[in-house]
């Protein structure tokens, strides 16, 4: 049977990226005004509002009802379904998908599998990309889901935050810690471990932050270039990401052409916490 891949917009995919892919929007609220990411709120407009509006935005998960509608439509069309969500530790979106799938059990003959990416933003994106590669190669829904579950533990994501302002605004760090960090030009490097966000280290200045980011990639054993990978930036400009890529050309040069580097602008799920100027890299680690 044909397979439909369903994911949330936190994966950084757009609805038109693949004919077998459906992207369900997270909600983004600025004060009393709520938007659906990717439908009535573009990434570009999100960053404009982030810098213009006094309210700090919040994001909302995809509901069981929305998942249920999407899964039911796919099954009615004769498709099996693989749902891939952001980390269950960070969002209730995975639980919403599980509730929806359970509610449809026995009503249709097709297969429905829900996979927890144990990641977010670009980390979730490359899990979805791996699923699409398997689908294009002719894998069944069960084969896709089994392969994802066997490999999500290999996914690494590292991000460099340019400013602490938005962590402070969102209450993730205290105002005092944010003020001291900005004064000392602290650049945290973050990752996702076992589905939860973790600060790996804090460097002084942008150059120190990029060095720390590079060191962490090397520490986990490097990148498996046969698997999907992704590079991303928050805000309206990829200038800082391009600077990082120039500083560490040894990481990718000779393996992938510069024009083929998988660069994308990240959306609200992470953008509301890191603000503009962040950079990130996600990849599957090498199998030892």
Secondary structure, 3 states (H helix, E strand, C coil): CCEEEEEEHHHCCCCCCCCCEEEECCEEEECCEEEEECCCECHHHHHHHHHHCCCCCEEECCCHHHHHHHHHHHHHCCCEEEEEECCCCCCCHHHHHHHHHHHCCCCCCCCEEEEECCCCHHHHHHHHHHHHHHHHCCCCHHHHHHHHHHHHHHEEEEEECCCCHHHHHCCCCCHHHHHHHHHCCEEEEEEEECCEEEEEEEEEHHHHHHHHHHHHHHHCCCECCCCCEEEEECCCCCHHHHHHHHHCHHHCCCCCCHHHCCEEECCHHHHHHHCCCCEEEEEEECCC
